[in-house]
Amino acid sequence: MKNKVYNSKGLNKSDLLMVIINGLSMTLILAVAVAAFNLVTILGMQYIFAPSLLLIAYFLPKSIRKSYEDYHIAYSIIAIILFLIGYYISNVIIVSFLGGIKAGFSLGNLRSTFMIFWPFTKAFYNFATIILLIVVVISMVMCYKISRPSIKE
């Protein structure tokens, strides 16, 4: 029995355009919301609330899922990439607010944002970094699973 999910129709350009437009807009909105929430927790309780990334991981693929008619695996990959972009934007906003605009847009921020995927540093073996890595990986899996349609559809 062949699933509707794994069709071989190819990539529809109008669906792809809608997925990218809706994904980028939701990424920007959700990244600002997560950054604002994390700034409140940083200023109030002195730590970053990592599970707030799950907001991006839930609402972004929901928006992408509503943007296409025929599923293609590229839409799930786009959802994961847009999640990582949203994670980066929220970190840029946080660093810009706390350290100034120049610090927020430095190239070092890109390296420090995705340092959680590089286990060959001392900073990787920190409890908060490992929790953040677990949350980011769970969020990426959520993006994939939510953005693809279920078998019943």
Backbone as a printed PyTorch tensor [residue, N CA C, xyz], in Angstrom:
tensor([[[ 0.8480, -1.1780,  0.0000],
         [ 0.0000,  0.0000,  0.0000],
         [ 0.8910,  1.2380,  0.0000]],

        [[ 0.6670,  2.1020, -0.9580],
         [ 1.5050,  3.2950, -1.0980],
         [ 0.8780,  4.4580, -0.3340]],

        [[ 1.6910,  5.1420,  0.4290],
         [ 1.2080,  6.2910,  1.1890],
         [ 1.0830,  7.5100,  0.3000]],

        [[ 0.1770,  8.3870,  0.6840],
         [ 0.0500,  9.6530, -0.0290],
         [ 1.2390, 10.5690,  0.2530]],

        [[ 1.9050, 10.3060,  1.3520],
         [ 3.0010, 11.1600,  1.7730],
         [ 4.1770, 11.0600,  0.8070]],

        [[ 4.4480,  9.8970,  0.2970],
         [ 5.6370,  9.6720, -0.5150],
         [ 5.2960,  9.6450, -2.0020]],

        [[ 4.6720, 10.6760, -2.4890],
         [ 4.3640, 10.7410, -3.9110],
         [ 5.5810, 11.2200, -4.6860]],

        [[ 5.5720, 10.9730, -5.9690],
         [ 6.7270, 11.3430, -6.7870],
         [ 6.3350, 12.3570, -7.8520]],

        [[ 5.5000, 13.3160, -7.5020],
         [ 5.0600, 14.3140, -8.4630],
         [ 6.1140, 15.3610, -8.7510]],

        [[ 7.0380, 15.5600, -7.8530],
         [ 8.0390, 16.5970, -8.0360],
         [ 7.6820, 17.8400, -7.2440]],

        [[ 8.5330, 18.8060, -7.3690],
         [ 8.4020, 20.0350, -6.5960],
         [ 7.5680, 21.0470, -7.3700]],

        [[ 6.4830, 21.5080, -6.7580],
         [ 5.6270, 22.5110, -7.3650],
         [ 6.1830, 23.8910, -7.0230]],

        [[ 6.4420, 24.7160, -8.0420],
         [ 7.0920, 26.0090, -7.8080],
         [ 6.2170, 26.9690, -7.0140]],

        [[ 4.9160, 26.9550, -7.2460],
         [ 4.0510, 27.8650, -6.4940],
         [ 3.9610, 27.4420, -5.0280]],

        [[ 3.9300, 26.1300, -4.7860],
         [ 3.9480, 25.6490, -3.3990],
         [ 5.2620, 26.0040, -2.7210]],

        [[ 6.3650, 25.8470, -3.4520],
         [ 7.6740, 26.1590, -2.8970],
         [ 7.7790, 27.6350, -2.5270]],

        [[ 7.2560, 28.5030, -3.3900],
         [ 7.2860, 29.9350, -3.1110],
         [ 6.4560, 30.2710, -1.8730]],

        [[ 5.2890, 29.6650, -1.7580],
         [ 4.4370, 29.9160, -0.5930],
         [ 5.0800, 29.3740,  0.6890]],

        [[ 5.7300, 28.2270,  0.5940],
         [ 6.4030, 27.6600,  1.7650],
         [ 7.5230, 28.5890,  2.2260]],

        [[ 8.3020, 29.1060,  1.2910],
         [ 9.4120, 29.9890,  1.6560],
         [ 8.9110, 31.3040,  2.2280]],

        [[ 7.8910, 31.8990,  1.6030],
         [ 7.3600, 33.1780,  2.0960],
         [ 6.7380, 33.0130,  3.4790]],

        [[ 5.8740, 32.0160,  3.6420],
         [ 5.2520, 31.7980,  4.9520],
         [ 6.2830, 31.3950,  6.0040]],

        [[ 7.2430, 30.5800,  5.6000],
         [ 8.2710, 30.1550,  6.5390],
         [ 9.1380, 31.3050,  7.0090]],

        [[ 9.5610, 32.1630,  6.0870],
         [10.3960, 33.3060,  6.4810],
         [ 9.6450, 34.2790,  7.3760]],

        [[ 8.3900, 34.5410,  7.0400],
         [ 7.6220, 35.4740,  7.8740],
         [ 7.3890, 34.9040,  9.2730]],

        [[ 7.0440, 33.6280,  9.3490],
         [ 6.8500, 33.0160, 10.6670],
         [ 8.1630, 32.9200, 11.4360]],

        [[ 9.2700, 32.6890, 10.7190],
         [10.5720, 32.6210, 11.3760],
         [10.9070, 33.9520, 12.0260]],

        [[10.7020, 35.0400, 11.3020],
         [11.0060, 36.3620, 11.8660],
         [10.1280, 36.6780, 13.0670]],

        [[ 8.8480, 36.4240, 12.9430],
         [ 7.9120, 36.7270, 14.0350],
         [ 8.2270, 35.8780, 15.2700]],

        [[ 8.4200, 34.5910, 15.0730],
         [ 8.6740, 33.7070, 16.2030],
         [10.0540, 33.9390, 16.8250]],

        [[11.0500, 34.2930, 15.9950],
         [12.3820, 34.5650, 16.5390],
         [12.3570, 35.8010, 17.4270]],

        [[11.6240, 36.8180, 17.0230],
         [11.5020, 38.0150, 17.8540],
         [10.7580, 37.6900, 19.1500]],

        [[ 9.7170, 36.8790, 19.0640],
         [ 8.9680, 36.5100, 20.2670],
         [ 9.8270, 35.6950, 21.2320]],

        [[10.5820, 34.7310, 20.7070],
         [11.4460, 33.9150, 21.5600],
         [12.5610, 34.7640, 22.1580]],

        [[13.1280, 35.6700, 21.3680],
         [14.1800, 36.5460, 21.8880],
         [13.6370, 37.4500, 22.9860]],

        [[12.4470, 37.9870, 22.8030],
         [11.8480, 38.8400, 23.8330],
         [11.5950, 38.0410, 25.1110]],

        [[11.0880, 36.8360, 24.9590],
         [10.8450, 35.9870, 26.1270],
         [12.1520, 35.6460, 26.8370]],

        [[13.1800, 35.3130, 26.0620],
         [14.4710, 34.9910, 26.6650],
         [15.1180, 36.2120, 27.3110]],

        [[14.9350, 37.3900, 26.7320],
         [15.4670, 38.6030, 27.3600],
         [14.8070, 38.8610, 28.7170]],

        [[13.5100, 38.6200, 28.7940],
         [12.8170, 38.7910, 30.0720],
         [13.3550, 37.8010, 31.1000]],

        [[13.5880, 36.5660, 30.6780],
         [14.1150, 35.5840, 31.6310],
         [15.5660, 35.8710, 31.9930]],

        [[16.3480, 36.4030, 31.0470],
         [17.7390, 36.7490, 31.3560],
         [17.7830, 37.9020, 32.3540]],

        [[16.9970, 38.9320, 32.1040],
         [17.0280, 40.0950, 32.9850],
         [16.3790, 39.8000, 34.3330]],

        [[15.4130, 38.9140, 34.3520],
         [14.7290, 38.6130, 35.6020],
         [15.3520, 37.4980, 36.4000]],

        [[15.6930, 36.3920, 35.7280],
         [16.1690, 35.2140, 36.4520],
         [17.5930, 34.8110, 36.0990]],

        [[18.2750, 35.5470, 35.2420],
         [19.6810, 35.3460, 34.9070],
         [19.9820, 34.0470, 34.1580]],

        [[19.0440, 33.5300, 33.3780],
         [19.3440, 32.3790, 32.5320],
         [18.4480, 32.4080, 31.2930]],

        [[18.8660, 31.6820, 30.2660],
         [18.0780, 31.5690, 29.0390],
         [17.1790, 30.3480, 29.1670]],

        [[15.9150, 30.5330, 28.8430],
         [14.9460, 29.4510, 28.9210],
         [14.9540, 28.7110, 27.5820]],

        [[15.7270, 27.6410, 27.4680],
         [15.9290, 26.9210, 26.2140],
         [14.6420, 26.3160, 25.6330]],

        [[13.7180, 25.7980, 26.4320],
         [12.5120, 25.2340, 25.8310],
         [11.6240, 26.2490, 25.1100]],

        [[11.9380, 27.5280, 25.2030],
         [11.1590, 28.4940, 24.4290],
         [11.3900, 28.3130, 22.9310]],

        [[12.4700, 27.6240, 22.5520],
         [12.6920, 27.3150, 21.1380],
         [11.6340, 26.3680, 20.5850]],

        [[10.9750, 25.6560, 21.4690],
         [ 9.9180, 24.7530, 21.0240],
         [ 8.7390, 25.5210, 20.4210]],

        [[ 8.6090, 26.8080, 20.7590],
         [ 7.5810, 27.6310, 20.1160],
         [ 7.8360, 27.7440, 18.6210]],

        [[ 9.0890, 27.9980, 18.2540],
         [ 9.4380, 28.0540, 16.8330],
         [ 9.2360, 26.6890, 16.2040]],

        [[ 9.6400, 25.6410, 16.9030],
         [ 9.5650, 24.2880, 16.3560],
         [ 8.1330, 23.7910, 16.2030]],

        [[ 7.1930, 24.3990, 16.8810],
         [ 5.7990, 23.9820, 16.7410],
         [ 5.0490, 24.8280, 15.7160]],

        [[ 5.1430, 26.1470, 15.8310],
         [ 4.3320, 27.0110, 14.9850],
         [ 4.8800, 27.1820, 13.5700]],

        [[ 6.1900, 27.1220, 13.3890],
         [ 6.7770, 27.2640, 12.0560],
         [ 6.3570, 26.1280, 11.1200]],

        [[ 6.5100, 24.8500, 11.4930],
         [ 6.0720, 23.8050, 10.5660],
         [ 4.5590, 23.7420, 10.3790]],

        [[ 3.8060, 24.1850, 11.3870],
         [ 2.3500, 24.2590, 11.2000],
         [ 2.0110, 25.2280, 10.0770]],

        [[ 2.6960, 26.3670, 10.0600],
         [ 2.4830, 27.3520,  9.0070],
         [ 2.9370, 26.8130,  7.6500]],

        [[ 4.0630, 26.1390,  7.6430],
         [ 4.5610, 25.5670,  6.3860],
         [ 3.6240, 24.4820,  5.8770]],

        [[ 3.0840, 23.6980,  6.7710],
         [ 2.1820, 22.6150,  6.3700],
         [ 0.9100, 23.1400,  5.7060]],

        [[ 0.4660, 24.3060,  6.1140],
         [-0.7200, 24.9040,  5.5110],
         [-0.4230, 25.5760,  4.1780]],

        [[ 0.8670, 25.6670,  3.8020],
         [ 1.2570, 26.4210,  2.6120],
         [ 1.3310, 25.5910,  1.3480]],

        [[ 1.3190, 24.2970,  1.4370],
         [ 1.4650, 23.4750,  0.2330],
         [ 0.2650, 22.5690,  0.0310]],

        [[ 0.1060, 22.1510, -1.2310],
         [-0.9600, 21.2070, -1.5660],
         [-0.4270, 19.7820, -1.6530]],

        [[ 0.7060, 19.6000, -2.3200],
         [ 1.3340, 18.2880, -2.4530],
         [ 2.6500, 18.2890, -1.6940]],

        [[ 2.8160, 17.3030, -0.8220],
         [ 4.0080, 17.2360,  0.0220],
         [ 5.2450, 16.8580, -0.8000]],

        [[ 6.3490, 17.4440, -0.4200],
         [ 7.6590, 17.0790, -0.9360],
         [ 8.6330, 17.1320,  0.2360]],

        [[ 9.6380, 16.2760,  0.2380],
         [10.5970, 16.2170,  1.3410],
         [11.3430, 17.5350,  1.5060]],

        [[11.4500, 18.3070,  0.4380],
         [12.1540, 19.5920,  0.5050],
         [11.4660, 20.5510,  1.4770]],

        [[10.1610, 20.4340,  1.6400],
         [ 9.4500, 21.3240,  2.5560],
         [ 9.8480, 21.0490,  4.0050]],

        [[10.0750, 19.7960,  4.3470],
         [10.5330, 19.4710,  5.7010],
         [11.9610, 19.9460,  5.9260]],

        [[12.7990, 19.8350,  4.9090],
         [14.1720, 20.3170,  5.0150],
         [14.1810, 21.8390,  5.1590]],

        [[13.3070, 22.5140,  4.4060],
         [13.1860, 23.9710,  4.5270],
         [12.7320, 24.3510,  5.9310]],

        [[11.8290, 23.5670,  6.5090],
         [11.3610, 23.8460,  7.8770],
         [12.5070, 23.7520,  8.8760]],

        [[13.3690, 22.7580,  8.7270],
         [14.5020, 22.6020,  9.6370],
         [15.4950, 23.7500,  9.4630]],

        [[15.7800, 24.1180,  8.2110],
         [16.7060, 25.2220,  7.9480],
         [16.1490, 26.5350,  8.4940]],

        [[14.8530, 26.7670,  8.3000],
         [14.2440, 27.9910,  8.8180],
         [14.2140, 27.9990, 10.3470]],

        [[14.0930, 26.8310, 10.9680],
         [14.1820, 26.7770, 12.4280],
         [15.5660, 27.2220, 12.8870]],

        [[16.6150, 26.7260, 12.2200],
         [17.9760, 27.1180, 12.5920],
         [18.2130, 28.6040, 12.3480]],

        [[17.6250, 29.1480, 11.2920],
         [17.7290, 30.5830, 11.0400],
         [17.0030, 31.3620, 12.1380]],

        [[15.8420, 30.8790, 12.5550],
         [15.1160, 31.5260, 13.6520],
         [15.8880, 31.4760, 14.9530]],

        [[16.5520, 30.3560, 15.2130],
         [17.3990, 30.2270, 16.3980],
         [18.5340, 31.2400, 16.3360]],

        [[19.1430, 31.3930, 15.1740],
         [20.2280, 32.3530, 15.0130],
         [19.7290, 33.7930, 15.1880]],

        [[18.5790, 34.1130, 14.5860],
         [18.0340, 35.4750, 14.6920],
         [17.7080, 35.8090, 16.1470]],

        [[17.1390, 34.8550, 16.8710],
         [16.8230, 35.1300, 18.2760],
         [18.1000, 35.3590, 19.0870]],

        [[19.1720, 34.6260, 18.7780],
         [20.4400, 34.8680, 19.4700],
         [21.0460, 36.2100, 19.0940]],

        [[20.9270, 36.6180, 17.8280],
         [21.4260, 37.9290, 17.4050],
         [20.6830, 39.0360, 18.1500]],

        [[19.3860, 38.8880, 18.3010],
         [18.6020, 39.9030, 19.0070],
         [19.0220, 39.9780, 20.4810]],

        [[19.2140, 38.8280, 21.1000],
         [19.6130, 38.8050, 22.5120],
         [20.9890, 39.4340, 22.6980]],

        [[21.9570, 39.0410, 21.8590],
         [23.3130, 39.5740, 21.9880],
         [23.3410, 41.0570, 21.6400]],

        [[22.5480, 41.4820, 20.6540],
         [22.4920, 42.8990, 20.2940],
         [21.9270, 43.7300, 21.4400]],

        [[20.9460, 43.1970, 22.1200],
         [20.3550, 43.9390, 23.2260],
         [21.3070, 44.0100, 24.4130]],

        [[21.9710, 42.9210, 24.7020],
         [22.8390, 42.8840, 25.8800],
         [24.2240, 43.4580, 25.6220]],

        [[24.7600, 43.2730, 24.3960],
         [26.1270, 43.6830, 24.1440],
         [26.2930, 44.7730, 23.1140]],

        [[25.2260, 45.2650, 22.5580],
         [25.3100, 46.2970, 21.5430],
         [25.1000, 45.7320, 20.1440]],

        [[24.7560, 46.6080, 19.2130],
         [24.4510, 46.2040, 17.8430],
         [25.6590, 45.5570, 17.1650]],

        [[26.8400, 46.1220, 17.3780],
         [28.0340, 45.5880, 16.7290],
         [28.3280, 44.1660, 17.2000]],

        [[28.1290, 43.8980, 18.4620],
         [28.3650, 42.5470, 18.9880],
         [27.3380, 41.5580, 18.4590]],

        [[26.1250, 42.0150, 18.2180],
         [25.0670, 41.1290, 17.7550],
         [25.2710, 40.6200, 16.3500]],

        [[25.8580, 41.4340, 15.4920],
         [26.0090, 41.0410, 14.1010],
         [27.4290, 40.6080, 13.7450]],

        [[28.2610, 40.3610, 14.7500],
         [29.6270, 39.9300, 14.4540],
         [29.6220, 38.4840, 13.9640]],

        [[30.6460, 38.1320, 13.2230],
         [30.7540, 36.7680, 12.7060],
         [30.9640, 35.7750, 13.8270]],

        [[31.5740, 36.2120, 14.8960],
         [31.7780, 35.3430, 16.0420],
         [30.4700, 34.8770, 16.6510]],

        [[29.4080, 35.6710, 16.5120],
         [28.1190, 35.2740, 17.0370],
         [27.5860, 34.0580, 16.2890]],

        [[27.8250, 33.9880, 14.9900],
         [27.4030, 32.8210, 14.2220],
         [28.1260, 31.5780, 14.7240]],

        [[29.3980, 31.7130, 14.9640],
         [30.1830, 30.5910, 15.4630],
         [29.7320, 30.2050, 16.8760]],

        [[29.4930, 31.1880, 17.7200],
         [29.0930, 30.8690, 19.0880],
         [27.6560, 30.3560, 19.1590]],

        [[26.8130, 30.7680, 18.2210],
         [25.4400, 30.2830, 18.2070],
         [25.3800, 28.7950, 17.9060]],

        [[26.1510, 28.3510, 16.9400],
         [26.1070, 26.9470, 16.5330],
         [27.2470, 26.1360, 17.1200]],

        [[27.8740, 26.6400, 18.1890],
         [28.9240, 25.9030, 18.8820],
         [28.3600, 24.6620, 19.5640]],

        [[27.0630, 24.6130, 19.7660],
         [26.4610, 23.4580, 20.4300],
         [26.5880, 22.1930, 19.5920]],

        [[26.8520, 22.3300, 18.2960],
         [27.0250, 21.1640, 17.4380],
         [28.4890, 20.7360, 17.3150]],

        [[29.3950, 21.4350, 17.9670],
         [30.8230, 21.1490, 17.8620],
         [31.3310, 20.6350, 19.2060]],

        [[31.4870, 19.3110, 19.3700],
         [31.8240, 18.7510, 20.6850],
         [33.3020, 18.8200, 21.0680]],

        [[34.1330, 19.4710, 20.2670],
         [35.5630, 19.4830, 20.5470],
         [36.0180, 20.7260, 21.2960]],

        [[35.1160, 21.3780, 22.0000],
         [35.4800, 22.5530, 22.7870],
         [35.1230, 22.3190, 24.2500]],

        [[35.7100, 23.1240, 25.1100],
         [35.3970, 23.0160, 26.5410],
         [33.9700, 23.4620, 26.8290]],

        [[33.4900, 24.4380, 26.0700],
         [32.1550, 24.9860, 26.3140],
         [31.0600, 23.9640, 26.0130]],

        [[31.3670, 22.9640, 25.2140],
         [30.3530, 21.9660, 24.8740],
         [29.9670, 21.1340, 26.0840]],

        [[30.9010, 20.8810, 26.9710],
         [30.6480, 19.9990, 28.1010],
         [30.1280, 20.7510, 29.3220]],

        [[29.3030, 21.7310, 29.0680],
         [28.6240, 22.5000, 30.0970],
         [27.1960, 21.9650, 30.1820]],

        [[26.6190, 21.9330, 31.3640],
         [25.2720, 21.4000, 31.5340],
         [24.2520, 22.1740, 30.6950]],

        [[24.3340, 23.5000, 30.7060],
         [23.3780, 24.3260, 29.9600],
         [23.5100, 24.1050, 28.4510]],

        [[24.7330, 23.9040, 27.9710],
         [24.9380, 23.6660, 26.5470],
         [24.3650, 22.3230, 26.1240]],

        [[24.5240, 21.3270, 26.9470],
         [23.9750, 20.0070, 26.6200],
         [22.4530, 20.0400, 26.6260]],

        [[21.8620, 20.7470, 27.5820],
         [20.3970, 20.9070, 27.5960],
         [19.9390, 21.6420, 26.3430]],

        [[20.6510, 22.7040, 25.9650],
         [20.3090, 23.4500, 24.7590],
         [20.4280, 22.5770, 23.5200]],

        [[21.4610, 21.7470, 23.4450],
         [21.6220, 20.8360, 22.3160],
         [20.4720, 19.8480, 22.2380]],

        [[20.0640, 19.3110, 23.3660],
         [18.9340, 18.3740, 23.3860],
         [17.6650, 19.0650, 22.9160]],

        [[17.4310, 20.2910, 23.3730],
         [16.2280, 21.0250, 22.9670],
         [16.2650, 21.3460, 21.4720]],

        [[17.4270, 21.7280, 20.9510],
         [17.5350, 22.0440, 19.5240],
         [17.3110, 20.7950, 18.6710]],

        [[17.8700, 19.6630, 19.0670],
         [17.6760, 18.4250, 18.3050],
         [16.2150, 17.9910, 18.3520]],

        [[15.5940, 18.0770, 19.5240],
         [14.1660, 17.7490, 19.6310],
         [13.3450, 18.6950, 18.7590]],

        [[13.7090, 19.9620, 18.7380],
         [12.9920, 20.9420, 17.9230],
         [13.1430, 20.6530, 16.4340]],

        [[14.3210, 20.2260, 16.0170],
         [14.5230, 19.8960, 14.6060],
         [13.6960, 18.6740, 14.2100]],

        [[13.6180, 17.6870, 15.0770],
         [12.7860, 16.5100, 14.8050],
         [11.3170, 16.9120, 14.7610]],

        [[10.9070, 17.7980, 15.6730],
         [ 9.5270, 18.2860, 15.6480],
         [ 9.2200, 19.0060, 14.3420]],

        [[10.1540, 19.8310, 13.8730],
         [ 9.9570, 20.5420, 12.6060],
         [ 9.7340, 19.5680, 11.4650]],

        [[10.5090, 18.5050, 11.4400],
         [10.3500, 17.5090, 10.3680],
         [ 9.0030, 16.8040, 10.4770]],

        [[ 8.6700, 16.3460, 11.6720],
         [ 7.4530, 15.5430, 11.8280],
         [ 6.1770, 16.3560, 11.6600]],

        [[ 6.1760, 17.6070, 12.1140],
         [ 4.9640, 18.4140, 12.0010],
         [ 4.7730, 18.9320, 10.5790]],

        [[ 5.8610, 19.1980,  9.8640],
         [ 5.7180, 19.7810,  8.5300],
         [ 5.2720, 18.7770,  7.4820]],

        [[ 5.4360, 17.4990,  7.7340],
         [ 4.9530, 16.5140,  6.7650],
         [ 3.5590, 16.0610,  7.1430]],

        [[ 2.7420, 15.7470,  6.1740],
         [ 1.3680, 15.3370,  6.4930],
         [ 1.3420, 13.9470,  7.0970]],

        [[ 0.2860, 13.6990,  7.8370],
         [ 0.1270, 12.3560,  8.4110],
         [-0.3440, 11.3970,  7.3330]],

        [[-0.3040, 10.1290,  7.6080],
         [-0.6730,  9.1120,  6.6190],
         [-2.1700,  9.1550,  6.3230]],

        [[-2.9710,  9.5790,  7.2780],
         [-4.4360,  9.5810,  7.1080],
         [-4.9000, 10.6160,  6.0940]],

        [[-4.0860, 11.6530,  5.8450],
         [-4.5470, 12.7380,  4.9620],
         [-4.5430, 12.3250,  3.5270]]])
